Amino acid sequence: MTAARRASRKRSQPTSPLRVTSTAIHPGSPRGRFALTPAALIVVCACALLALGLTILFSASAAFKQGPFYYLDKQVVGVVVAAVIALGVSRVNLEWVRRRVWWVGGIAVAMLLLVLVPGLGIAVKGSRRWLGHGGARLQVSEFAKIALVFCLAHYLALNQNRIQDLKRGFLLPLAIIGAFALPIVLEPDFGMAALFLVVGLALLYLTGARWRHILAAIGLAGAGFTVMVLHNPNRLQRLTEYLGDHPPYQLVQAQAAFAAGGVEGAGLGQGRQQLSYLPEAHTDFIASVVGEELGLGYTLGIVAVFVVIFIAGLVHLRRAPNLFQFLLVAGCLLFITAQALVNLLMVTGLIPPKGMSLPFISAGLSNLLLMGVLVGLIVNTQRSWPRPGLGLDRRVVELSPEPAKEDSA
C-alpha cells in the first residue's frame, strides 16, 4: 500500500466531535504544588482573619493614651514579620529539623525555666511569662508549642508499634508533655498548660493510644488542676465569681458589647465598650468588639472561618506520607483551632475567663509570630508531600472541527 493511499484512508475515518483528554497538573509545578490545595485555603482564611484583626484593632485602641495607631503600628509590623517567617518555614527541610528535635525541645524547656528566674522573666499581673527587655517581649510558652509538636510527633512515630504499652505508649509521652506543661503551670498559666495537655493527648489518641490511658491522664490532670486552683486565691476567686450570682466584670462588659451590637452592629468605630469599659479589649476580648461594632454576622463569620481551617486541615492530613508529618500537621492545626475555641467560649461566657488571645486577630506579637510558624509548617508539608490534596487533574474538552458519522452498527 502506497503512502498516498494510507493517508487517504486515514482521512476518511470518522472523527468524534467530543474528545476528552486528561492533563494532570504536575506536582512539581508551581500551580500543582499550591493552587487549589487545603494549605492555600488555610492561608486565605488566615489572611482574612488578619485583615479583620487590623481593622478592628484600630477601633479597639481608640481610648488608649498612646493613640489609636499605637497597637495598630506594632501589629502591622508583626504581620509583616510573621509573613516572612511563614515563607521561610515553608521551605525548611523538616527532616533536618527532626534530626535535631531533642535539641529543639531542650532549648524550649530551658527557656520556660528561665522565665521563672527572678530578674530574667518579666512578670505582669502576677504571672511570669515573658522574656525580653523593655517593650520587646516574647511569651516563651507560645513558641514552646512548636517544640512540643515536633518532639511528640517524632517520639510517637518512632514508637508507633509500642503505643499500646504502658511505659512506651503512655508514661514516656506523658513525661514529654509534662516537661513543657509543668513550667507553664508554675508561671502560673493554668489555661495554657491545659491547652498543651489537650493537644498532647489528642496526638496520643490519633496515634492509637489506649482509651483507658488517656482517660486516666485526663482524670489525674483534672484532679491536679483542681488542687492548684483551690490553693491559688486569684484563680479561686475567678471561678467562684463565674459560678456565683456576680459574674466577673470583664465577662459582664463582653456580654454587654454583644448585646449592644445585636445582629447588624453599631457600626465600625461606633463601639463604646472598648472606651475604658472593657479591659483587654484589644487582646483577649477583641471578639466582643467585633460583635458590638460589626454584629452577629461577623462574629459567626469568625467561627465559620476557623471551622473552614479545621476542615481544610483534615483534608490535607489525608495525604500525609508518614506518621511524623501527619502528627506534625495535626498538632499545628489543633493549636490554631483549639486556642480559637477556648477564646470564643471564654468571651461568650461558656467557660470561666482565661487570658488567651484569638489567633490572627488579637493584638500580641508572640502569638502572631507563632501563627506564622504554624501556617508555614502546613504550607511546607503541602509543598513536600507527593501530590496536591484536592484533585488537581483537569479534564480538557476538545471539539472536533468535523461532525461525527453515526456508527451503522
C-alpha atoms as a printed R data frame, in Angstrom:
    type eleno elety resid chain resno       x      y      z
1   ATOM     1    CA   MET     A     1   0.000  0.000  0.000
2   ATOM     2    CA   THR     A     2   1.406  3.336 -1.053
3   ATOM     3    CA   ALA     A     3   1.853  6.221  1.326
4   ATOM     4    CA   ALA     A     4  -0.781  8.292 -0.531
5   ATOM     5    CA   ARG     A     5  -3.401  5.514 -0.146
6   ATOM     6    CA   ARG     A     6  -2.680  5.166  3.618
7   ATOM     7    CA   ALA     A     7  -3.089  8.919  4.100
8   ATOM     8    CA   SER     A     8  -6.378  8.879  2.134
9   ATOM     9    CA   ARG     A     9  -7.780  6.027  4.286
10  ATOM    10    CA   LYS     A    10  -6.771  7.832  7.486
11  ATOM    11    CA   ARG     A    11  -8.621 10.992  6.353
12  ATOM    12    CA   SER     A    12 -11.755  9.033  5.559
13  ATOM    13    CA   GLN     A    13 -12.119  7.574  9.075
14  ATOM    14    CA   PRO     A    14 -14.894  9.199 11.225
15  ATOM    15    CA   THR     A    15 -13.822 11.621 13.872
16  ATOM    16    CA   SER     A    16 -15.516 12.179 17.217
17  ATOM    17    CA   PRO     A    17 -16.986 15.656 17.856
18  ATOM    18    CA   LEU     A    18 -16.102 15.471 21.556
19  ATOM    19    CA   ARG     A    19 -12.731 14.249 22.694
20  ATOM    20    CA   VAL     A    20 -11.877 14.295 26.421
21  ATOM    21    CA   THR     A    21  -8.240 14.300 27.370
22  ATOM    22    CA   SER     A    22  -6.804 14.361 30.867
23  ATOM    23    CA   THR     A    23  -3.991 16.763 31.579
24  ATOM    24    CA   ALA     A    24  -2.723 16.409 35.107
25  ATOM    25    CA   ILE     A    25  -1.007 19.320 36.730
26  ATOM    26    CA   HIS     A    26   2.403 18.074 37.725
27  ATOM    27    CA   PRO     A    27   3.066 18.211 41.485
28  ATOM    28    CA   GLY     A    28   6.410 19.849 40.905
29  ATOM    29    CA   SER     A    29   4.990 22.804 39.021
30  ATOM    30    CA   PRO     A    30   4.145 25.993 40.926
31  ATOM    31    CA   ARG     A    31   0.443 25.585 40.177
32  ATOM    32    CA   GLY     A    32   0.360 21.942 41.181
33  ATOM    33    CA   ARG     A    33   2.191 22.481 44.424
34  ATOM    34    CA   PHE     A    34  -0.070 25.076 45.945
35  ATOM    35    CA   ALA     A    35  -3.026 26.209 43.827
36  ATOM    36    CA   LEU     A    36  -6.414 24.923 44.978
37  ATOM    37    CA   THR     A    37  -4.963 22.982 47.891
38  ATOM    38    CA   PRO     A    38  -6.094 22.819 51.533
39  ATOM    39    CA   ALA     A    39  -2.941 24.686 52.568
40  ATOM    40    CA   ALA     A    40  -3.823 27.518 50.171
41  ATOM    41    CA   LEU     A    41  -7.310 27.685 51.670
42  ATOM    42    CA   ILE     A    42  -5.823 27.908 55.171
43  ATOM    43    CA   VAL     A    43  -3.556 30.758 54.035
44  ATOM    44    CA   VAL     A    44  -6.545 32.614 52.551
45  ATOM    45    CA   CYS     A    45  -8.503 32.167 55.801
46  ATOM    46    CA   ALA     A    46  -5.532 33.394 57.838
47  ATOM    47    CA   CYS     A    47  -5.194 36.492 55.643
48  ATOM    48    CA   ALA     A    48  -8.915 37.237 56.027
49  ATOM    49    CA   LEU     A    49  -8.648 36.998 59.820
50  ATOM    50    CA   LEU     A    50  -5.546 39.205 59.809
51  ATOM    51    CA   ALA     A    51  -7.340 41.856 57.760
52  ATOM    52    CA   LEU     A    52 -10.282 41.821 60.154
53  ATOM    53    CA   GLY     A    53  -7.924 41.948 63.126
54  ATOM    54    CA   LEU     A    54  -6.079 45.021 61.840
55  ATOM    55    CA   THR     A    55  -9.357 46.779 61.106
56  ATOM    56    CA   ILE     A    56 -10.963 46.130 64.465
57  ATOM    57    CA   LEU     A    57  -7.736 46.725 66.398
58  ATOM    58    CA   PHE     A    58  -7.727 50.349 65.284
59  ATOM    59    CA   SER     A    59 -11.184 50.785 66.787
60  ATOM    60    CA   ALA     A    60 -10.379 48.840 69.955
61  ATOM    61    CA   SER     A    61  -7.360 51.098 70.584
62  ATOM    62    CA   ALA     A    62  -9.293 54.349 70.300
63  ATOM    63    CA   ALA     A    63  -9.273 55.080 74.047
64  ATOM    64    CA   PHE     A    64  -5.597 54.366 74.682
65  ATOM    65    CA   LYS     A    65  -3.491 57.281 75.821
66  ATOM    66    CA   GLN     A    66  -0.764 56.263 73.334
67  ATOM    67    CA   GLY     A    67  -3.224 56.881 70.492
68  ATOM    68    CA   PRO     A    68  -5.244 54.571 68.217
69  ATOM    69    CA   PHE     A    69  -2.232 53.840 65.998
70  ATOM    70    CA   TYR     A    70  -0.006 52.561 68.825
71  ATOM    71    CA   TYR     A    71  -1.060 48.918 68.745
72  ATOM    72    CA   LEU     A    72  -2.007 49.029 65.071
73  ATOM    73    CA   ASP     A    73   1.519 50.017 64.006
74  ATOM    74    CA   LYS     A    74   3.038 47.223 66.111
75  ATOM    75    CA   GLN     A    75   0.542 44.718 64.727
76  ATOM    76    CA   VAL     A    76   1.286 45.698 61.122
77  ATOM    77    CA   VAL     A    77   4.982 45.141 61.762
78  ATOM    78    CA   GLY     A    78   4.117 41.803 63.378
79  ATOM    79    CA   VAL     A    79   2.064 40.747 60.357
80  ATOM    80    CA   VAL     A    80   4.967 41.514 58.015
81  ATOM    81    CA   VAL     A    81   7.452 39.620 60.199
82  ATOM    82    CA   ALA     A    82   5.025 36.690 60.574
83  ATOM    83    CA   ALA     A    83   4.612 36.532 56.785
84  ATOM    84    CA   VAL     A    84   8.386 36.436 56.307
85  ATOM    85    CA   ILE     A    85   8.687 33.728 58.968
86  ATOM    86    CA   ALA     A    86   5.911 31.690 57.343
87  ATOM    87    CA   LEU     A    87   7.657 31.932 53.967
88  ATOM    88    CA   GLY     A    88  10.972 30.836 55.484
89  ATOM    89    CA   VAL     A    89   9.431 27.952 57.454
90  ATOM    90    CA   SER     A    90   7.594 26.765 54.337
91  ATOM    91    CA   ARG     A    91  10.988 25.997 52.758
92  ATOM    92    CA   VAL     A    92  12.747 24.393 55.713
93  ATOM    93    CA   ASN     A    93  13.768 20.743 55.427
94  ATOM    94    CA   LEU     A    94  11.585 19.101 58.081
95  ATOM    95    CA   GLU     A    95  13.750 16.009 58.254
96  ATOM    96    CA   TRP     A    96  16.738 18.218 59.052
97  ATOM    97    CA   VAL     A    97  14.778 19.676 61.963
98  ATOM    98    CA   ARG     A    98  13.654 16.211 63.024
99  ATOM    99    CA   ARG     A    99  17.238 15.039 63.413
100 ATOM   100    CA   ARG     A   100  17.713 17.853 65.949
101 ATOM   101    CA   VAL     A   101  14.309 17.584 67.598
102 ATOM   102    CA   TRP     A   102  15.584 16.882 71.134
103 ATOM   103    CA   TRP     A   103  17.830 19.926 70.964
104 ATOM   104    CA   VAL     A   104  14.802 21.995 69.967
105 ATOM   105    CA   GLY     A   105  12.794 20.547 72.845
106 ATOM   106    CA   GLY     A   106  15.616 21.023 75.344
107 ATOM   107    CA   ILE     A   107  16.103 24.669 74.397
108 ATOM   108    CA   ALA     A   108  12.357 25.317 74.680
109 ATOM   109    CA   VAL     A   109  12.132 23.735 78.146
110 ATOM   110    CA   ALA     A   110  15.245 25.648 79.266
111 ATOM   111    CA   MET     A   111  13.645 28.924 78.160
112 ATOM   112    CA   LEU     A   112  10.448 28.024 80.035
113 ATOM   113    CA   LEU     A   113  12.539 27.544 83.157
114 ATOM   114    CA   LEU     A   114  14.427 30.812 82.602
115 ATOM   115    CA   VAL     A   115  11.100 32.648 82.660
116 ATOM   116    CA   LEU     A   116  10.697 31.552 86.292
117 ATOM   117    CA   VAL     A   117  14.022 33.076 87.347
118 ATOM   118    CA   PRO     A   118  13.545 36.463 89.077
119 ATOM   119    CA   GLY     A   119  15.319 39.172 87.159
120 ATOM   120    CA   LEU     A   120  15.126 37.267 83.862
121 ATOM   121    CA   GLY     A   121  11.437 36.549 83.487
122 ATOM   122    CA   ILE     A   122   9.110 39.540 83.154
123 ATOM   123    CA   ALA     A   123   6.106 39.453 85.484
124 ATOM   124    CA   VAL     A   124   2.827 41.124 84.544
125 ATOM   125    CA   LYS     A   125  -0.280 40.990 86.760
126 ATOM   126    CA   GLY     A   126   1.214 38.282 88.916
127 ATOM   127    CA   SER     A   127   2.236 35.938 86.100
128 ATOM   128    CA   ARG     A   128   5.811 35.481 84.897
129 ATOM   129    CA   ARG     A   129   5.526 34.503 81.226
130 ATOM   130    CA   TRP     A   130   7.830 36.712 79.169
131 ATOM   131    CA   LEU     A   131  11.487 37.108 78.301
132 ATOM   132    CA   GLY     A   132  12.853 40.321 76.870
133 ATOM   133    CA   HIS     A   133  13.764 43.862 77.745
134 ATOM   134    CA   GLY     A   134  11.558 46.921 77.961
135 ATOM   135    CA   GLY     A   135   8.809 46.826 75.364
136 ATOM   136    CA   ALA     A   136  10.406 43.957 73.422
137 ATOM   137    CA   ARG     A   137   8.905 40.837 74.958
138 ATOM   138    CA   LEU     A   138   8.246 37.302 73.822
139 ATOM   139    CA   GLN     A   139   5.910 34.878 75.541
140 ATOM   140    CA   VAL     A   140   8.035 31.736 75.656
141 ATOM   141    CA   SER     A   141   5.119 29.331 76.069
142 ATOM   142    CA   GLU     A   142   3.841 30.306 72.616
143 ATOM   143    CA   PHE     A   143   6.994 29.087 70.901
144 ATOM   144    CA   ALA     A   144   7.200 26.026 73.146
145 ATOM   145    CA   LYS     A   145   4.113 24.798 71.284
146 ATOM   146    CA   ILE     A   146   6.245 24.184 68.200
147 ATOM   147    CA   ALA     A   147   8.812 22.223 70.199
148 ATOM   148    CA   LEU     A   148   6.131 20.082 71.841
149 ATOM   149    CA   VAL     A   149   4.591 19.176 68.485
150 ATOM   150    CA   PHE     A   150   7.985 18.243 66.965
151 ATOM   151    CA   CYS     A   151   9.125 16.210 69.981
152 ATOM   152    CA   LEU     A   152   5.863 14.351 70.429
153 ATOM   153    CA   ALA     A   153   5.416 13.676 66.703
154 ATOM   154    CA   HIS     A   154   8.975 12.331 66.476
155 ATOM   155    CA   TYR     A   155   8.643 10.109 69.543
156 ATOM   156    CA   LEU     A   156   5.233  8.702 68.619
157 ATOM   157    CA   ALA     A   157   6.330  7.994 65.038
158 ATOM   158    CA   LEU     A   158   9.329  6.013 66.313
159 ATOM   159    CA   ASN     A   159   7.246  4.071 68.835
160 ATOM   160    CA   GLN     A   160   4.061  3.524 66.876
161 ATOM   161    CA   ASN     A   161   4.230 -0.256 67.353
162 ATOM   162    CA   ARG     A   162   4.552  0.207 71.125
163 ATOM   163    CA   ILE     A   163   1.796  2.761 71.590
164 ATOM   164    CA   GLN     A   164  -0.329  0.189 73.450
165 ATOM   165    CA   ASP     A   165   2.359 -0.334 76.109
166 ATOM   166    CA   LEU     A   166   2.028  1.420 79.443
167 ATOM   167    CA   LYS     A   167   5.614  2.684 79.520
168 ATOM   168    CA   ARG     A   168   6.424  3.444 75.888
169 ATOM   169    CA   GLY     A   169   2.897  4.337 74.814
170 ATOM   170    CA   PHE     A   170   1.722  6.351 77.805
171 ATOM   171    CA   LEU     A   171   4.190  7.198 80.572
172 ATOM   172    CA   LEU     A   172   7.041  8.444 78.397
173 ATOM   173    CA   PRO     A   173   4.812 10.555 76.091
174 ATOM   174    CA   LEU     A   174   3.101 11.935 79.186
175 ATOM   175    CA   ALA     A   175   6.537 12.822 80.580
176 ATOM   176    CA   ILE     A   176   7.301 14.762 77.367
177 ATOM   177    CA   ILE     A   177   4.043 16.691 77.694
178 ATOM   178    CA   GLY     A   178   4.703 17.301 81.401
179 ATOM   179    CA   ALA     A   179   8.176 18.662 80.715
180 ATOM   180    CA   PHE     A   180   6.530 21.510 78.784
181 ATOM   181    CA   ALA     A   181   3.325 21.907 80.805
182 ATOM   182    CA   LEU     A   182   4.728 21.920 84.368
183 ATOM   183    CA   PRO     A   183   6.930 25.050 83.965
184 ATOM   184    CA   ILE     A   184   3.907 26.806 82.447
185 ATOM   185    CA   VAL     A   185   1.821 25.822 85.476
186 ATOM   186    CA   LEU     A   186   4.447 27.456 87.707
187 ATOM   187    CA   GLU     A   187   4.252 30.801 85.848
188 ATOM   188    CA   PRO     A   188   1.262 30.386 86.636
189 ATOM   189    CA   ASP     A   189  -0.737 29.925 83.445
190 ATOM   190    CA   PHE     A   190  -3.194 27.100 84.035
191 ATOM   191    CA   GLY     A   191  -5.121 27.655 80.803
192 ATOM   192    CA   MET     A   192  -2.035 27.428 78.576
193 ATOM   193    CA   ALA     A   193  -0.823 24.332 80.430
194 ATOM   194    CA   ALA     A   194  -4.242 22.735 79.915
195 ATOM   195    CA   LEU     A   195  -4.021 23.538 76.193
196 ATOM   196    CA   PHE     A   196  -0.631 21.786 75.992
197 ATOM   197    CA   LEU     A   197  -2.127 18.743 77.714
198 ATOM   198    CA   VAL     A   198  -5.183 18.633 75.459
199 ATOM   199    CA   VAL     A   199  -3.138 18.832 72.251
200 ATOM   200    CA   GLY     A   200  -0.640 16.269 73.534
201 ATOM   201    CA   LEU     A   201  -3.351 13.783 74.483
202 ATOM   202    CA   ALA     A   202  -5.089 14.355 71.150
203 ATOM   203    CA   LEU     A   203  -1.881 13.375 69.336
204 ATOM   204    CA   LEU     A   204  -1.661 10.280 71.527
205 ATOM   205    CA   TYR     A   205  -5.230  9.378 70.582
206 ATOM   206    CA   LEU     A   206  -4.521  9.869 66.860
207 ATOM   207    CA   THR     A   207  -1.541  7.536 67.160
208 ATOM   208    CA   GLY     A   208  -3.722  4.796 68.667
209 ATOM   209    CA   ALA     A   209  -3.104  5.006 72.418
210 ATOM   210    CA   ARG     A   210  -5.396  3.094 74.746
211 ATOM   211    CA   TRP     A   211  -8.521  4.920 75.860
212 ATOM   212    CA   ARG     A   212  -8.028  3.942 79.479
213 ATOM   213    CA   HIS     A   213  -4.586  5.546 79.461
214 ATOM   214    CA   ILE     A   214  -5.955  8.791 78.004
215 ATOM   215    CA   LEU     A   215  -8.884  8.873 80.440
216 ATOM   216    CA   ALA     A   216  -6.510  8.202 83.345
217 ATOM   217    CA   ALA     A   217  -4.361 11.152 82.245
218 ATOM   218    CA   ILE     A   218  -7.422 13.404 81.992
219 ATOM   219    CA   GLY     A   219  -8.537 12.351 85.476
220 ATOM   220    CA   LEU     A   220  -5.122 12.947 87.016
221 ATOM   221    CA   ALA     A   221  -4.790 16.309 85.278
222 ATOM   222    CA   GLY     A   222  -8.272 17.362 86.390
223 ATOM   223    CA   ALA     A   223  -7.501 16.472 89.990
224 ATOM   224    CA   GLY     A   224  -4.182 18.318 89.818
225 ATOM   225    CA   PHE     A   225  -5.715 21.472 88.353
226 ATOM   226    CA   THR     A   226  -8.462 21.383 90.989
227 ATOM   227    CA   VAL     A   227  -5.909 21.259 93.804
228 ATOM   228    CA   MET     A   228  -3.879 24.090 92.276
229 ATOM   229    CA   VAL     A   229  -6.945 26.302 91.800
230 ATOM   230    CA   LEU     A   230  -8.027 25.718 95.395
231 ATOM   231    CA   HIS     A   231  -4.590 26.854 96.582
232 ATOM   232    CA   ASN     A   232  -4.459 29.904 94.298
233 ATOM   233    CA   PRO     A   233  -6.627 32.746 95.675
234 ATOM   234    CA   ASN     A   234  -6.863 34.691 92.412
235 ATOM   235    CA   ARG     A   235  -7.933 31.692 90.315
236 ATOM   236    CA   LEU     A   236 -10.311 30.520 93.018
237 ATOM   237    CA   GLN     A   237 -11.943 33.944 93.166
238 ATOM   238    CA   ARG     A   238 -12.433 33.996 89.387
239 ATOM   239    CA   LEU     A   239 -14.026 30.552 89.467
240 ATOM   240    CA   THR     A   240 -16.369 31.333 92.368
241 ATOM   241    CA   GLU     A   241 -17.421 34.608 90.730
242 ATOM   242    CA   TYR     A   242 -18.112 32.800 87.472
243 ATOM   243    CA   LEU     A   243 -20.183 30.107 89.200
244 ATOM   244    CA   GLY     A   244 -21.909 32.575 91.556
245 ATOM   245    CA   ASP     A   245 -24.508 35.265 91.114
246 ATOM   246    CA   HIS     A   246 -21.986 38.006 90.324
247 ATOM   247    CA   PRO     A   247 -20.064 37.209 87.104
248 ATOM   248    CA   PRO     A   248 -16.598 38.734 86.585
249 ATOM   249    CA   TYR     A   249 -16.563 42.351 85.416
250 ATOM   250    CA   GLN     A   250 -14.838 41.537 82.115
251 ATOM   251    CA   LEU     A   251 -17.426 38.927 81.239
252 ATOM   252    CA   VAL     A   252 -20.310 41.299 82.033
253 ATOM   253    CA   GLN     A   253 -18.851 44.000 79.783
254 ATOM   254    CA   ALA     A   254 -18.161 41.494 76.984
255 ATOM   255    CA   GLN     A   255 -21.757 40.302 77.032
256 ATOM   256    CA   ALA     A   256 -22.926 43.913 77.101
257 ATOM   257    CA   ALA     A   257 -20.896 44.527 73.949
258 ATOM   258    CA   PHE     A   258 -22.539 41.610 72.140
259 ATOM   259    CA   ALA     A   259 -25.967 42.808 73.281
260 ATOM   260    CA   ALA     A   260 -25.292 46.371 72.104
261 ATOM   261    CA   GLY     A   261 -24.149 45.162 68.696
262 ATOM   262    CA   GLY     A   262 -27.098 42.885 68.076
263 ATOM   263    CA   VAL     A   263 -27.474 41.479 64.584
264 ATOM   264    CA   GLU     A   264 -26.299 44.412 62.469
265 ATOM   265    CA   GLY     A   265 -23.766 46.008 64.814
266 ATOM   266    CA   ALA     A   266 -23.342 49.603 65.928
267 ATOM   267    CA   GLY     A   267 -21.001 50.379 63.042
268 ATOM   268    CA   LEU     A   268 -17.245 50.335 62.630
269 ATOM   269    CA   GLY     A   269 -15.708 52.762 65.115
270 ATOM   270    CA   GLN     A   270 -19.015 53.312 66.905
271 ATOM   271    CA   GLY     A   271 -18.481 50.830 69.739
272 ATOM   272    CA   ARG     A   272 -18.471 52.041 73.321
273 ATOM   273    CA   GLN     A   273 -17.347 49.092 75.428
274 ATOM   274    CA   GLN     A   274 -13.684 49.455 74.455
275 ATOM   275    CA   LEU     A   275 -13.697 53.079 75.689
276 ATOM   276    CA   SER     A   276 -12.263 52.080 79.074
277 ATOM   277    CA   TYR     A   277 -15.285 49.903 79.900
278 ATOM   278    CA   LEU     A   278 -13.991 46.540 78.650
279 ATOM   279    CA   PRO     A   279 -10.496 45.579 79.873
280 ATOM   280    CA   GLU     A   280  -8.212 43.812 77.385
281 ATOM   281    CA   ALA     A   281 -10.468 44.840 74.509
282 ATOM   282    CA   HIS     A   282  -7.558 44.691 72.067
283 ATOM   283    CA   THR     A   283  -6.321 41.242 73.125
284 ATOM   284    CA   ASP     A   284  -8.362 38.538 74.871
285 ATOM   285    CA   PHE     A   285 -11.791 40.158 74.393
286 ATOM   286    CA   ILE     A   286 -11.409 41.543 70.886
287 ATOM   287    CA   ALA     A   287 -14.185 39.236 69.623
288 ATOM   288    CA   SER     A   288 -16.675 41.199 71.722
289 ATOM   289    CA   VAL     A   289 -15.571 44.404 69.972
290 ATOM   290    CA   VAL     A   290 -16.255 42.676 66.652
291 ATOM   291    CA   GLY     A   291 -19.701 41.694 67.922
292 ATOM   292    CA   GLU     A   292 -20.548 45.206 69.093
293 ATOM   293    CA   GLU     A   293 -19.370 47.085 66.017
294 ATOM   294    CA   LEU     A   294 -19.962 44.625 63.183
295 ATOM   295    CA   GLY     A   295 -22.770 42.487 64.566
296 ATOM   296    CA   LEU     A   296 -23.690 38.842 64.781
297 ATOM   297    CA   GLY     A   297 -22.856 38.088 61.156
298 ATOM   298    CA   TYR     A   298 -19.176 38.913 61.505
299 ATOM   299    CA   THR     A   299 -18.972 37.083 64.823
300 ATOM   300    CA   LEU     A   300 -20.403 33.930 63.281
301 ATOM   301    CA   GLY     A   301 -18.166 34.538 60.286
302 ATOM   302    CA   ILE     A   302 -15.104 34.277 62.530
303 ATOM   303    CA   VAL     A   303 -16.390 30.949 63.827
304 ATOM   304    CA   ALA     A   304 -17.040 29.763 60.266
305 ATOM   305    CA   VAL     A   305 -13.519 30.695 59.119
306 ATOM   306    CA   PHE     A   306 -11.933 28.675 61.909
307 ATOM   307    CA   VAL     A   307 -14.218 25.754 61.036
308 ATOM   308    CA   VAL     A   308 -13.027 26.008 57.425
309 ATOM   309    CA   ILE     A   309  -9.400 25.994 58.621
310 ATOM   310    CA   PHE     A   310 -10.092 22.858 60.664
311 ATOM   311    CA   ILE     A   311 -11.846 21.026 57.817
312 ATOM   312    CA   ALA     A   312  -9.172 22.038 55.291
313 ATOM   313    CA   GLY     A   313  -6.540 20.738 57.697
314 ATOM   314    CA   LEU     A   314  -8.352 17.400 57.964
315 ATOM   315    CA   VAL     A   315  -8.480 17.119 54.171
316 ATOM   316    CA   HIS     A   316  -4.788 17.952 54.000
317 ATOM   317    CA   LEU     A   317  -3.941 15.277 56.577
318 ATOM   318    CA   ARG     A   318  -5.324 12.554 54.327
319 ATOM   319    CA   ARG     A   319  -2.274 12.874 52.084
320 ATOM   320    CA   ALA     A   320   0.369 12.650 54.815
321 ATOM   321    CA   PRO     A   321   3.204 10.347 53.646
322 ATOM   322    CA   ASN     A   322   4.224  9.220 57.154
323 ATOM   323    CA   LEU     A   323   3.103  9.352 60.768
324 ATOM   324    CA   PHE     A   324   5.633 12.002 61.794
325 ATOM   325    CA   GLN     A   325   4.399 14.589 59.317
326 ATOM   326    CA   PHE     A   326   0.777 13.582 59.966
327 ATOM   327    CA   LEU     A   327   1.175 14.317 63.685
328 ATOM   328    CA   LEU     A   328   3.173 17.465 62.962
329 ATOM   329    CA   VAL     A   329   0.382 18.987 60.880
330 ATOM   330    CA   ALA     A   330  -2.283 17.704 63.296
331 ATOM   331    CA   GLY     A   331  -0.507 19.433 66.174
332 ATOM   332    CA   CYS     A   332  -0.284 22.716 64.254
333 ATOM   333    CA   LEU     A   333  -3.958 22.505 63.329
334 ATOM   334    CA   LEU     A   334  -5.016 21.734 66.905
335 ATOM   335    CA   PHE     A   335  -3.040 24.595 68.423
336 ATOM   336    CA   ILE     A   336  -4.696 27.046 65.995
337 ATOM   337    CA   THR     A   337  -8.284 25.865 66.306
338 ATOM   338    CA   ALA     A   338  -8.269 24.813 69.969
339 ATOM   339    CA   GLN     A   339  -6.947 28.202 71.053
340 ATOM   340    CA   ALA     A   340  -9.622 29.926 68.972
341 ATOM   341    CA   LEU     A   341 -12.285 27.696 70.519
342 ATOM   342    CA   VAL     A   342 -11.131 28.498 74.067
343 ATOM   343    CA   ASN     A   343 -11.114 32.241 73.371
344 ATOM   344    CA   LEU     A   344 -14.585 32.270 71.814
345 ATOM   345    CA   LEU     A   345 -16.062 30.137 74.599
346 ATOM   346    CA   MET     A   346 -14.477 32.426 77.177
347 ATOM   347    CA   VAL     A   347 -15.691 35.659 75.572
348 ATOM   348    CA   THR     A   348 -19.257 34.362 75.298
349 ATOM   349    CA   GLY     A   349 -19.265 33.229 78.923
350 ATOM   350    CA   LEU     A   350 -19.468 29.490 78.296
351 ATOM   351    CA   ILE     A   351 -16.263 28.881 80.280
352 ATOM   352    CA   PRO     A   352 -14.573 30.932 83.038
353 ATOM   353    CA   PRO     A   353 -12.453 33.909 81.878
354 ATOM   354    CA   LYS     A   354  -8.973 32.893 80.779
355 ATOM   355    CA   GLY     A   355  -6.260 35.048 79.282
356 ATOM   356    CA   MET     A   356  -5.897 33.505 75.824
357 ATOM   357    CA   SER     A   357  -5.754 35.519 72.616
358 ATOM   358    CA   LEU     A   358  -7.801 34.932 69.478
359 ATOM   359    CA   PRO     A   359  -5.419 33.680 66.734
360 ATOM   360    CA   PHE     A   360  -4.679 36.107 63.881
361 ATOM   361    CA   ILE     A   361  -6.999 38.786 65.338
362 ATOM   362    CA   SER     A   362  -5.884 39.711 68.870
363 ATOM   363    CA   ALA     A   363  -3.022 42.140 69.413
364 ATOM   364    CA   GLY     A   364   0.189 40.474 70.551
365 ATOM   365    CA   LEU     A   365   3.380 39.704 68.649
366 ATOM   366    CA   SER     A   366   4.196 36.376 70.292
367 ATOM   367    CA   ASN     A   367   1.022 34.608 69.223
368 ATOM   368    CA   LEU     A   368   1.064 36.312 65.830
369 ATOM   369    CA   LEU     A   369   4.600 35.090 65.100
370 ATOM   370    CA   LEU     A   370   3.650 31.611 66.304
371 ATOM   371    CA   MET     A   371   0.714 31.559 63.878
372 ATOM   372    CA   GLY     A   372   3.159 32.420 61.107
373 ATOM   373    CA   VAL     A   373   5.284 29.409 62.037
374 ATOM   374    CA   LEU     A   374   2.292 27.049 62.242
375 ATOM   375    CA   VAL     A   375   0.868 28.143 58.889
376 ATOM   376    CA   GLY     A   376   4.358 27.945 57.373
377 ATOM   377    CA   LEU     A   377   4.700 24.348 58.553
378 ATOM   378    CA   ILE     A   378   1.375 23.415 56.952
379 ATOM   379    CA   VAL     A   379   2.419 25.049 53.672
380 ATOM   380    CA   ASN     A   380   5.794 23.281 53.936
381 ATOM   381    CA   THR     A   381   4.123 19.873 54.036
382 ATOM   382    CA   GLN     A   382   1.870 20.776 51.115
383 ATOM   383    CA   ARG     A   383   4.967 21.573 49.058
384 ATOM   384    CA   SER     A   384   6.836 18.423 50.043
385 ATOM   385    CA   TRP     A   385   4.060 15.831 50.034
386 ATOM   386    CA   PRO     A   386   3.775 13.731 46.870
387 ATOM   387    CA   ARG     A   387   0.676 15.188 45.220
388 ATOM   388    CA   PRO     A   388  -1.783 18.051 45.660
389 ATOM   389    CA   GLY     A   389  -4.619 17.391 48.032
390 ATOM   390    CA   LEU     A   390  -7.775 18.480 46.195
391 ATOM   391    CA   GLY     A   391  -7.510 16.517 42.944
392 ATOM   392    CA   LEU     A   392  -5.943 18.965 40.545
393 ATOM   393    CA   ASP     A   393  -6.312 16.752 37.450
394 ATOM   394    CA   ARG     A   394  -8.114 18.759 34.807
395 ATOM   395    CA   ARG     A   395 -10.329 17.425 32.059
396 ATOM   396    CA   VAL     A   396  -9.790 19.366 28.833
397 ATOM   397    CA   VAL     A   397 -12.646 19.106 26.313
398 ATOM   398    CA   GLU     A   398 -11.654 19.475 22.692
399 ATOM   399    CA   LEU     A   399 -14.248 19.897 19.931
400 ATOM   400    CA   SER     A   400 -13.561 18.277 16.607
401 ATOM   401    CA   PRO     A   401 -13.948 20.596 13.638
402 ATOM   402    CA   GLU     A   402 -15.820 17.933 11.655
403 ATOM   403    CA   PRO     A   403 -19.190 16.384 12.547
404 ATOM   404    CA   ALA     A   404 -19.145 12.764 13.617
405 ATOM   405    CA   LYS     A   405 -20.593  9.995 11.472
406 ATOM   406    CA   GLU     A   406 -23.031  7.729 13.262
407 ATOM   407    CA   ASP     A   407 -21.998  4.136 13.641
408 ATOM   408    CA   SER     A   408 -24.185  1.958 11.461
409 ATOM   409    CA   ALA     A   409 -23.758 -0.877 13.916
